Amino acid sequence: MRERLLESLLFFLERPSVTGEERGLCDDLEARIDEASGWEVQRISNNLMVRRREPDPSRQRVVFAGHLDTVPQPEEPIEVRVEGDVVYGRGASDMKAGDAVMLALLESFDWNAGRFEPVFVFYEREEGPYAENGLEAVFAGSPWVLEANLAIVPEPTEGALEVGCVGTCQVEVTFRGKASHAARPWQGENAITKAGRFLAALHERPANEVVVDGLPFYEVLTPTTARGGRTKNVVPDSFWINVNHRFAPGKDVEDVKRLFDELLGDEATYEIPDYAPSGSVDLDNPLMRELIETGLEV
């Protein structure tokens, strides 16, 4: 099985698939699944929905879902290679290793002898804006995917079972100042240094643990990109910061607004251009209980 999983992982890693550029990988994956007997493939854009040609409606349905895309390569691209027990390549962890497990299950597991009716969803644009996520097209075009008793997303969790999910949003914060010559800074107001207290507060802010149904979730505020200043000899009159915020199940966009109102006061303005809701915790799901009872860390 080790060799089987390694081959599947290298299949994904050798086909670059940065968000928005998943077509080549999706084409090759569709062709490969078409060669496996007994499967029906539906495709919407660069999303594949796979189920057995002769499903057993009496069985409980389990959906395995994995995204095909990765974040961009660093300036020095990561060479796809195997060194001992470690596999390198963009997306090796998030989440082409999970995709490889799904492909191995699809091709190698004897589902006729199993308890469950499987569905596999390989989708695009997970790492981009929420509104462009491929699952939206999947749910709209193949609503039968939602008729499942359990969904498993093999994201990297170090083997732990994560129930529910934090929400995420991008918050664009803008500090305003007043331009002046850099030799006369007292004639203006520096928008970059004006943001100093806010950035220092985020730098010192620890992750906030929120317990939901006995499970810990960690809320964080992470500045990810920034821009400001017009030229090297002018005091900047604006400074823009993108803050990635992760929040616990049970919270919504109004909670995010209250938090940033408290953090910023009247020192800056903000917008929330991208918001993805949290996933609720359901420990009463019978199949979830079975998974937990296997001894998996939760």
ZARO-578858 format. One record per residue (C-alpha): residue in three letters; x, y, z. Coordinates in Angstrom, 2 decimals. Each point is the difference from the previous one (the first is absolute). Layout:
BEGIN
- ala:X:Y:Z
...
end
This chain:
BEGIN
- met:0.00:0.00:0.00
- arg:2.92:2.35:0.69
- glu:1.13:-0.22:-3.63
- arg:-3.59:0.43:-1.17
- leu:-0.48:3.18:2.03
- leu:3.39:1.36:-1.07
- glu:-0.85:-0.50:-3.67
- ser:-3.32:1.79:0.47
- leu:1.64:2.89:1.82
- leu:2.66:0.46:-2.67
- phe:-2.76:-0.04:-2.63
- phe:-1.49:3.10:1.62
- leu:3.29:1.73:0.83
- glu:1.40:-0.33:-3.50
- arg:-2.97:1.96:-1.34
- pro:0.14:3.61:1.27
- ser:-3.42:1.36:0.94
- val:0.22:3.46:1.51
- thr:-3.44:1.46:0.69
- gly:-1.59:0.85:-3.35
- glu:2.34:-2.34:-1.89
- glu:-1.48:-3.39:0.86
- arg:-1.13:-1.01:-3.50
- gly:3.03:-2.11:-0.93
- leu:-0.13:-2.03:3.20
- cys:-3.77:-0.34:-0.25
- asp:0.24:-1.24:-3.61
- asp:2.57:-2.65:0.90
- leu:-1.88:-1.05:3.12
- glu:-3.25:-0.36:-1.91
- ala:1.73:-2.12:-2.65
- arg:1.54:-2.21:2.68
- ile:-3.29:-0.56:1.81
- asp:-1.70:-0.77:-3.33
- glu:2.43:-2.90:-0.37
- ala:-1.09:-1.46:3.34
- ser:-2.98:-2.29:-0.39
- gly:-3.31:0.55:1.70
- trp:0.09:3.76:0.52
- glu:-2.15:2.81:-1.37
- val:1.62:3.43:-0.29
- gln:-1.81:3.32:-0.23
- arg:1.99:3.12:-0.75
- ile:-0.90:3.64:0.56
- ser:2.82:2.39:-0.93
- asn:3.03:-1.50:1.79
- asn:-2.03:-1.92:2.57
- leu:-0.46:-3.77:-0.13
- met:-2.83:-1.84:1.74
- val:0.54:-3.76:-0.01
- arg:-2.40:-2.75:1.04
- arg:-0.48:-3.68:-0.79
- arg:-1.93:-0.84:-3.16
- glu:-2.15:-2.39:2.00
- pro:-0.37:1.55:3.45
- asp:-1.76:-1.82:2.83
- pro:-2.74:2.36:1.26
- ser:-0.39:-2.02:3.20
- arg:3.48:0.96:1.16
- gln:0.93:3.15:1.85
- arg:1.78:2.47:-2.22
- val:3.43:1.38:0.92
- val:1.47:2.88:-2.00
- phe:3.76:0.50:-0.25
- ala:0.87:3.53:-1.15
- gly:3.37:1.49:-0.88
- his:1.11:3.16:-1.76
- leu:2.33:-0.20:-2.98
- asp:1.59:3.42:0.28
- thr:3.03:1.24:1.90
- val:1.39:3.36:1.00
- pro:2.65:1.40:-2.39
- gln:3.56:-1.26:-0.03
- pro:2.62:1.98:1.96
- glu:2.62:1.98:-1.93
- glu:2.13:-3.13:-0.15
- pro:-2.50:-2.71:-1.03
- ile:-0.13:-3.17:2.08
- glu:1.43:-2.93:-1.93
- val:-2.19:-3.09:0.06
- arg:2.11:-2.69:1.64
- val:0.03:-2.83:2.52
- glu:2.62:-0.08:2.75
- gly:-0.42:-3.02:2.24
- asp:-3.45:0.22:1.56
- val:-0.51:3.65:-1.00
- val:-1.63:1.15:-3.24
- tyr:0.61:3.56:-1.19
- gly:-2.08:2.07:-2.40
- arg:-2.42:2.92:0.00
- gly:-3.20:-1.25:1.60
- ala:1.53:-3.21:1.36
- ser:-1.64:0.70:3.34
- asp:-2.90:2.29:-0.94
- met:-1.58:-1.98:-1.37
- lys:1.33:-2.24:-2.73
- ala:0.87:-2.67:2.56
- gly:-3.71:-0.12:0.84
- asp:-0.88:-0.08:-3.70
- ala:2.40:-2.93:-0.39
- val:-1.77:-1.91:2.76
- met:-3.33:0.64:-1.72
- leu:1.33:-1.23:-3.34
- ala:1.48:-3.12:1.60
- leu:-3.34:-0.75:1.68
- leu:-1.82:0.52:-3.28
- glu:2.29:-2.27:-1.99
- ser:0.99:-2.67:2.52
- phe:-2.67:-0.48:2.66
- asp:-2.65:-2.71:-0.46
- trp:-3.11:2.12:0.44
- asn:-2.28:-2.94:-0.82
- ala:1.12:-1.60:3.25
- gly:-0.25:3.20:2.01
- arg:-2.80:1.47:2.12
- phe:-0.24:3.39:-1.64
- glu:-0.85:1.55:-3.33
- pro:2.93:2.24:-1.00
- val:0.02:3.32:-1.81
- phe:3.20:1.83:-0.88
- val:0.13:3.73:-0.70
- phe:3.16:1.61:-1.38
- tyr:-0.56:3.74:-0.25
- glu:1.73:3.21:-1.02
- arg:0.72:3.43:1.50
- glu:0.04:-0.81:3.71
- glu:2.92:2.32:0.69
- gly:-1.63:3.03:-1.64
- pro:-2.99:2.18:0.91
- tyr:-3.00:-1.75:1.52
- ala:-2.29:1.14:-2.82
- glu:2.18:-1.81:-2.56
- asn:0.28:-3.30:1.91
- gly:-0.73:-2.94:-2.26
- leu:-2.34:-1.60:2.52
- glu:-2.61:2.65:-0.79
- ala:-0.16:-1.27:-3.59
- val:-0.02:-3.60:1.22
- phe:-2.95:0.56:2.34
- ala:-1.94:1.93:-2.65
- gly:0.64:-2.46:-2.84
- ser:0.06:-3.29:1.91
- pro:-2.18:0.46:3.08
- trp:-0.06:-3.77:0.57
- val:3.49:0.41:1.48
- leu:-1.62:1.60:3.04
- glu:-2.13:-3.08:0.66
- ala:2.68:-1.51:2.20
- asn:0.13:-1.45:3.49
- leu:3.56:1.19:0.55
- ala:2.60:2.09:-1.83
- ile:3.72:-0.51:0.52
- val:2.50:2.61:-1.20
- pro:3.55:-1.41:0.32
- glu:1.72:3.31:0.70
- pro:3.32:-0.17:1.92
- thr:-0.83:-0.51:3.70
- glu:2.89:-2.27:1.07
- gly:-2.46:-2.87:0.15
- ala:-2.41:1.68:2.39
- leu:-3.74:0.19:-0.59
- glu:-1.16:3.61:-0.23
- val:-3.75:0.45:0.39
- gly:-1.44:3.25:-1.29
- cys:2.21:2.77:-1.29
- val:1.01:3.55:0.77
- gly:-1.32:2.69:-2.29
- thr:2.32:2.33:-1.85
- cys:-0.13:3.49:-1.41
- gln:2.29:2.55:-1.57
- val:-0.26:3.40:1.67
- glu:1.53:2.94:-1.88
- val:1.05:2.73:2.44
- thr:0.93:3.49:-1.21
- phe:1.79:2.62:2.07
- arg:-0.17:3.57:-1.30
- gly:2.61:2.68:0.49
- lys:1.09:3.22:-1.63
- ala:2.71:0.25:-2.63
- ser:2.98:2.30:0.44
- his:3.64:0.09:-1.01
- ala:2.08:-2.59:1.85
- ala:2.30:2.80:1.17
- arg:-2.95:1.68:1.74
- pro:-1.95:-2.91:1.51
- trp:-1.58:2.24:2.61
- gln:-1.95:1.68:-2.76
- gly:-1.80:-3.25:-0.76
- glu:-1.14:-3.17:1.73
- asn:1.70:-3.30:-0.76
- ala:-2.64:-2.65:-0.71
- ile:2.52:-2.82:0.41
- thr:1.15:0.95:3.48
- lys:-3.60:0.80:0.89
- ala:-0.67:-3.73:-0.47
- gly:2.76:-0.90:2.44
- arg:-2.16:-0.53:3.08
- phe:-2.41:-2.19:-1.95
- leu:2.76:-2.15:-1.49
- ala:1.78:-0.29:3.35
- ala:-3.25:-1.14:1.60
- leu:-0.41:-2.70:-2.64
- his:3.64:-1.04:0.39
- glu:-0.45:-0.51:3.74
- arg:-3.50:-1.46:-0.21
- pro:-0.05:-3.74:0.85
- ala:-2.31:-2.48:-1.66
- asn:-3.36:0.08:1.75
- glu:-1.27:-3.45:0.96
- val:-3.78:-0.39:-0.28
- val:-1.56:-3.27:1.18
- val:-3.06:-1.19:-1.92
- asp:-1.69:-3.22:1.15
- gly:3.17:-0.90:1.85
- leu:2.26:0.52:-3.03
- pro:2.62:2.77:-0.19
- phe:0.11:2.42:-2.91
- tyr:2.62:2.71:-0.38
- glu:-0.81:3.51:-1.14
- val:2.84:1.97:-1.55
- leu:0.62:3.36:-1.68
- thr:2.83:-0.13:-2.51
- pro:1.20:2.94:-2.14
- thr:0.91:-1.52:-3.36
- thr:0.61:2.83:-2.47
- ala:0.49:3.76:0.21
- arg:0.65:2.95:-2.25
- gly:0.47:3.71:0.52
- gly:1.92:3.03:-1.13
- arg:0.25:1.68:-3.38
- thr:3.70:0.74:-0.25
- lys:3.11:-0.09:2.16
- asn:0.06:3.72:0.79
- val:-3.64:0.46:1.03
- val:-1.70:-0.71:3.32
- pro:-2.62:-2.66:-0.83
- asp:-3.61:1.15:0.19
- ser:-1.45:-3.53:-0.02
- phe:0.99:-3.46:1.19
- trp:-1.96:-3.12:-0.90
- ile:0.23:-3.31:1.89
- asn:-1.73:-3.29:-0.73
- val:-0.79:-1.95:3.17
- asn:-0.98:-3.66:-0.23
- his:-2.35:-0.83:2.86
- arg:-1.05:-3.50:1.08
- phe:-2.97:-0.25:2.35
- ala:-1.73:-2.78:1.91
- pro:-3.23:-1.82:-0.94
- gly:-3.06:1.90:1.16
- lys:1.39:3.41:-0.94
- asp:-0.92:2.00:-3.07
- val:0.88:3.16:-1.90
- glu:-1.61:2.21:2.63
- asp:2.42:-1.41:2.58
- val:2.86:0.84:-2.34
- lys:-1.23:3.57:-0.35
- arg:-0.28:0.45:3.75
- leu:3.55:-1.26:0.45
- phe:1.49:2.40:-2.54
- asp:-2.07:2.90:1.27
- glu:1.56:-0.66:3.40
- leu:3.53:-0.40:-1.36
- leu:-0.01:3.03:-2.27
- gly:-2.36:2.51:1.55
- asp:0.07:3.10:-2.19
- glu:3.67:-0.38:-0.97
- ala:-0.68:-1.91:-3.22
- thr:-2.72:-1.34:-2.27
- tyr:-0.47:-3.58:-1.17
- glu:-1.87:-2.13:-2.54
- ile:-0.71:-3.75:-0.09
- pro:0.23:-1.00:-3.69
- asp:0.22:-3.75:0.59
- tyr:-1.85:-1.96:2.68
- ala:-0.41:-3.76:0.42
- pro:-2.28:-1.20:2.82
- ser:1.14:-2.48:2.61
- gly:-1.05:-3.65:-0.02
- ser:-2.24:-1.11:2.82
- val:0.93:-2.78:2.44
- asp:-2.22:-3.09:-0.15
- leu:1.17:-2.65:2.43
- asp:-3.38:-1.74:-0.10
- asn:0.48:-1.26:-3.56
- pro:0.01:-3.83:0.33
- leu:2.83:-0.50:-2.49
- met:2.01:2.72:1.68
- arg:-0.46:-1.82:3.30
- glu:1.31:-3.18:-1.62
- leu:3.11:1.81:-1.19
- ile:0.62:1.47:3.44
- glu:-0.44:-3.40:1.62
- thr:2.82:-1.43:-2.13
- gly:2.36:1.93:2.25
- leu:0.90:2.83:-2.36
- glu:1.19:3.16:1.68
- val:-2.73:2.64:-0.17
end
